[in-house]
Amino acid sequence: MRDERVGILVVGEAHLNAQRLDEISRITESRMKIMYSAREDTPNAAGVAVVLNKNRTNVQGIIMHEIVAGYAIQIETNWHNQERLTILAIYAPNCSVSANAEFWLQIQDWYARHPDRPRPDMMLGDCNTDSRIPMPQTDVSNAAVDALDELKASLQLVDGWRATYPQTRAFTYMQKRNNEVVHQSRLDRIYVRSPVFEQTFEWDMRTTGIKTDHRLVSVQYTCEGAPIVGRGRWSWPAHLTYDKELTTFIHSEGLVMQTKMEEAHRARILNEVPDTTPQLLWAQYKKGIAAFARKRAKIVDNRDIRG
């Protein structure tokens, strides 16, 4: 989450309980906030968690609803100014097609019984539901897909990655046997409400640093009223302060600039028109040493300088 600058992460098969959460929180409490749901009968199976990066996300005033214990939770969190972001985190059952279908129907029923609860802006996690094409064309096999489609329609959710890459074939799950791939699927998905889709970008799938048979799916999300933030002002790495070539260049160019400033000052005393002004000389000096510093930064590294 730190390296990839992830704000909110959904984890399936979390296998969390109060004791494990306490152990994790003692190490990560200053950096992360974790909300989870576990199966009451077997906490070592299934489980779903939402992890929030405190360095990138507001973690105050979060509301969590447990929809299906161990499989689905919804969180409502502050995003930008007064805007709220609602996320439905899921880990769909994979024990059978009928159980998977029942899971989607349970979520739909929960929203029907709670009309006062906000509908999710995003639904993400491991769906454990294949698309129609690779599944056998029977009523039983399509039950899970039909139930998921009904839920998406009722919540006005669209598959953002597929809408962005309609002709691309890619997978998030790979099953191997004897080091040979025997099955591939795009089980991990992020669905977004139709109006929210216009505020998403950089849909991606990537291999994680942790060994797993699933890939990480991600998307960047911005609210409509968010300010435009540029790249910021460039600054050279602190270790370049030890680079002798750079310090020599700064010193020599500084002496040249000082001489030109003295000449300009004498010209003004003699009521002559100087070739330039101190402000322009200073700006040219800063621009020159910045360009040289960029050049040196590509050549040297911290070890070379300090060695």
SVG drawing of the C-alpha trace seen along z (x, -y; Angstrom):
<svg xmlns="http://www.w3.org/2000/svg" viewBox="-37 -59 72 91">
<polyline fill="none" stroke="black" stroke-width="0.4" points="0.0,0.0 2.9,-2.3 4.9,-1.6 1.9,-1.6 0.3,-4.5 -3.0,-2.6 -5.6,-4.5 -8.1,-1.8 -7.5,1.9 -10.0,4.8 -8.7,8.2 -10.5,11.4 -9.9,14.6 -8.7,12.3 -8.9,15.0 -9.1,12.3 -10.3,12.4 -10.1,10.0 -6.8,11.5 -5.1,11.4 -6.4,7.8 -4.9,6.7 -1.5,8.2 -1.5,6.5 -2.7,3.2 0.1,3.0 2.5,2.8 0.5,0.9 -1.9,-1.3 -0.1,-4.5 -0.3,-3.8 -3.4,-1.7 -7.0,-1.3 -8.5,2.2 -12.2,3.1 -13.2,6.7 -15.9,9.3 -15.4,13.0 -17.5,16.1 -18.8,16.9 -18.5,20.6 -15.1,20.8 -13.0,17.6 -10.1,19.3 -12.0,19.6 -13.3,16.9 -13.4,13.4 -13.2,10.0 -11.4,6.8 -11.0,3.2 -7.6,1.6 -7.3,-2.2 -4.0,-4.0 -3.9,-6.7 -1.3,-8.7 -3.6,-9.0 -7.2,-8.5 -9.4,-10.1 -10.2,-7.4 -12.4,-9.6 -16.2,-9.0 -16.2,-5.6 -19.4,-3.7 -19.4,0.1 -22.3,2.4 -21.9,6.2 -24.1,7.5 -23.1,11.1 -20.8,12.2 -17.4,13.2 -18.3,12.3 -19.6,8.8 -19.3,5.5 -20.0,1.9 -18.1,-1.1 -19.0,-4.8 -16.0,-7.1 -15.2,-10.8 -13.5,-11.6 -13.2,-15.2 -14.8,-18.1 -18.3,-16.9 -18.3,-14.1 -18.8,-10.5 -17.5,-7.4 -19.4,-4.1 -17.6,-0.9 -19.1,2.7 -16.2,5.1 -16.9,8.7 -15.4,12.2 -18.0,14.4 -18.3,18.1 -16.6,20.5 -17.9,23.8 -20.7,24.2 -22.6,22.3 -25.7,22.3 -23.9,20.8 -22.4,18.2 -25.8,17.3 -27.4,17.2 -24.7,14.8 -25.6,12.2 -29.3,12.6 -28.6,12.0 -26.9,8.7 -29.8,7.6 -32.2,8.5 -30.2,6.5 -30.5,3.4 -34.2,4.0 -34.6,4.3 -32.5,1.2 -33.7,-1.5 -32.2,-4.2 -28.6,-2.9 -26.6,-4.5 -26.0,-2.4 -22.3,-1.6 -20.3,-3.8 -18.0,-0.8 -18.3,2.9 -14.9,4.7 -13.3,8.0 -13.1,11.6 -16.4,12.4 -15.6,16.1 -18.1,16.0 -16.9,16.6 -18.3,14.8 -20.9,16.6 -18.7,17.6 -16.4,20.2 -19.1,21.6 -21.3,24.6 -24.5,23.3 -26.9,24.9 -29.4,23.3 -27.6,24.4 -24.2,23.0 -25.7,19.7 -27.6,19.2 -24.6,17.3 -24.1,15.1 -27.8,14.3 -27.9,13.4 -24.8,11.2 -26.3,9.5 -29.5,8.8 -27.5,7.2 -25.5,5.0 -28.7,3.8 -30.4,3.0 -27.4,1.0 -26.6,-0.5 -23.1,0.9 -20.8,1.3 -17.6,3.3 -15.2,0.4 -12.2,2.4 -14.3,4.0 -15.8,0.7 -12.3,-0.8 -10.8,2.1 -13.7,3.8 -11.4,5.7 -8.7,6.7 -8.3,10.3 -6.7,10.5 -7.0,12.6 -6.6,12.0 -6.6,15.6 -4.5,18.5 -4.8,22.1 -1.9,24.4 -1.3,28.2 2.2,29.6 3.4,26.1 1.0,25.9 -1.8,23.4 -5.1,25.3 -7.6,22.5 -7.6,18.7 -10.3,16.3 -11.0,12.6 -12.5,13.2 -11.3,10.0 -13.2,7.0 -14.2,3.5 -17.7,2.4 -18.7,-1.3 -21.9,-3.2 -22.6,-4.5 -22.2,-8.2 -19.0,-7.5 -17.3,-5.8 -16.6,-9.1 -14.5,-10.0 -12.3,-6.9 -9.0,-6.4 -5.9,-4.2 -7.7,-0.9 -5.0,1.7 -4.1,5.3 -0.7,6.1 1.2,8.9 1.6,8.2 4.8,8.4 3.2,11.2 3.1,14.6 -0.5,15.4 -2.5,16.9 -4.5,13.7 -3.4,10.4 -4.2,7.0 -6.9,4.9 -6.9,1.2 -8.3,-2.1 -7.8,-5.8 -10.8,-7.7 -11.3,-11.4 -14.4,-13.4 -15.8,-16.0 -14.9,-18.9 -11.3,-17.9 -8.7,-20.6 -6.2,-20.2 -2.8,-19.3 0.3,-19.6 3.7,-17.9 5.0,-20.5 8.4,-22.2 11.4,-20.0 14.1,-19.7 17.3,-17.8 18.0,-14.8 19.7,-15.7 22.7,-13.4 23.7,-15.6 24.9,-18.1 28.0,-15.9 28.7,-15.8 32.0,-17.7 31.4,-18.4 28.0,-20.0 29.4,-22.1 32.3,-23.2 29.9,-24.2 27.8,-26.2 30.8,-28.0 32.3,-28.9 29.0,-30.0 28.3,-32.0 31.5,-33.9 30.6,-34.6 27.2,-35.9 28.7,-38.0 31.0,-39.7 28.1,-40.4 26.1,-41.9 29.0,-44.2 29.2,-45.4 25.5,-46.1 25.8,-48.0 28.6,-50.2 26.7,-50.9 23.7,-52.2 26.0,-54.4 27.4,-55.9 23.8,-56.4 24.5,-53.8 22.0,-51.3 23.1,-47.9 22.9,-44.8 20.8,-42.9 19.3,-43.2 20.2,-41.4 16.9,-39.6 17.5,-38.1 21.1,-37.2 19.8,-35.4 17.1,-33.6 19.6,-32.4 22.0,-31.2 19.3,-29.1 18.2,-27.7 21.7,-26.7 22.6,-24.9 19.2,-23.1 19.9,-21.8 23.4,-20.7 22.0,-19.0 19.5,-17.0 22.4,-15.9 24.5,-14.9 21.5,-13.1 21.4,-10.7 25.1,-9.8 25.8,-9.6 24.1,-7.8 24.3,-8.0 27.0,-5.3 29.3,-6.9 29.1,-10.3 29.6,-9.3 32.2,-6.7"/>
</svg>
